[in-house]
C-alpha cells in the first residue's frame, strides 16, 4: 500500500474502511520486533508516511496505552482504528493485530506437538532453549536500564526477585506490594518515582495530518456517561456469556473454563509487557494446573519470539498444548482440542484490552494532555525487573540441568546460551536472527553429536 496522495500542504484524503482494513491486515503479518519495533513501525506508517494521525495525537494515545495492563502496541492499533472508524474500526485494527499470529502459532504448535520428538525438530529446540534464556535476561537488562534510575527502584527490584525466588510469593501479591510502595514513595519522595517514557518516536517536520493536533474530537469519541455504561455492559456481558457458556458446556472444573478464568486474571496483570506476566503464567499453567511442562513453556516462548504480533501471544501456545494434552474433545481429535483451547485463551487474554480502549478512549480524547506513569506503576515496573531475572534463572536451571539439579550439566547448551548472550548484549543482534541461528546450530549439533561424542 502507498500513502494517500495529497499535496504536501494539505491533509491526506479521508481513509476508507477498505484502505484501513488492508493496512491493519498487513500490519498483523509484519509486526515483528516486540512492542518497541511494532510502535516504531506504526509511527513510521501512520505519522510519517501516510499522515493519518499527527505526532502529538499519536503520542497522546501511546502514553495512555502504556498506562494500561496488556500489550501496548495492540492497544495503540485498537485506539487509532477506533478514533478513525468508530468501534468497528477499533475491533478490526486490534483483532487483525492478533489474528495472523494466532493462526501461525496454532500451525507451529501442531508441528511441535505432532513432530516434536523427531530428532531434527528436537535438535532445533535444543539450540533455541538456551537462546531464549539469554533473551529473557536481555529483556531484564533492557527494562532495568530505562527503569532503575535510583536506589529506591533498585531496592524494589531486588526485593521482588527475593520474594519470588526464595519465598515463591504469587506474582499478583508482588505487584500489589510494589504498587503500595510506589504510592507511598510517590508522596514521600516524588522525584524518586518520576517515570520515564519507554518509547519516544522522533518528531517529524509538521505536515498536516488527517487527525491533526487541532482536529476536533469526532462525535463517536466524545465522552458521555451513558456511552461508558453501554460499553461496560457490553464488555462484561460478553465475558460473562463466554465463560458462562464454557461452564454450562463442560463444567466449572473443566480445562476450558479454568483457562478462561486464569487468562482473564493474567490479562489484568500484564503491566510492564509480556515478560512481566510470564512468571504468573508459569506459576499457574505449569506448576498449578500442569497444562504443560517447563520445557514446553520455554519452547513456546521461542515460537512466540519468531512470529508476528505481541509476545503475549505465547499464551496461545500454552492453550494449544494444554488442550492437546488434556484431550478436551477426545483422543482422536488432538488438533481440534488444541486449536479451540488456543482460541479460548486468546479471546480471554485480549478482551480486557479492547474494553480499556473503548472505555477510556473518550475520556483521553477529552483531555489532550500528556499522561505520565503514576508512581505506583513506576514501582511495579521496577518490581517486574526482579521478576524477569527470576524467570531467566528458572529457564537457565531447566536448560542446563534438564534432569534436575543432580543430573548431568548440558555444556553444549551453556555454550549456545553464552554465544546468544554475546550476540544480544555485545553486538546488538536482533531477537529473530539469534533464535533462527541458534535453532540451526542446535540441529547441527544434534546431528553431529553421535559422531563426536563417545
Secondary structure, DSSP 8 states (H G I E B T S, - for coil): -------TTS------HHHHHHHHHHHHHH--SHHHHHHHHHIIIIIIIS-SB-HHHHHHHHHHHHHSSS-HHHHHHHHHHHHHHHHHHHHHHHHHHHHHHHHHHHHHHHHHHHHTTSHHHHHHHHHHHHHHHHHHHHHHHHHHHHH--SHHHHHHHHHHHHHHHTS---HHHHHHHHHHHHHHHHHH-GGGG----S-----------SB-TT----GGGS--HHHHHHHHHHHHHHHHHHHHHHHHHH-TTSHHHHHHHHHHHHHTT-TT-HHHHHHHHIIIIIIIS-SS-HHHHHHHHHHHHTSSS-GGGHHHHHHHHHHHHHTTT-TT-HHHHHHHHHHHHHHHHHHHHHHHHHHHHHHHHHH-S-----HHHHHHHHHHHHHHHHHHHHHHHHHH-TT-TTS---HHHHHHHHHHHHHHHTS---HHHHHHHHHHHHHHHHHHHHHH--
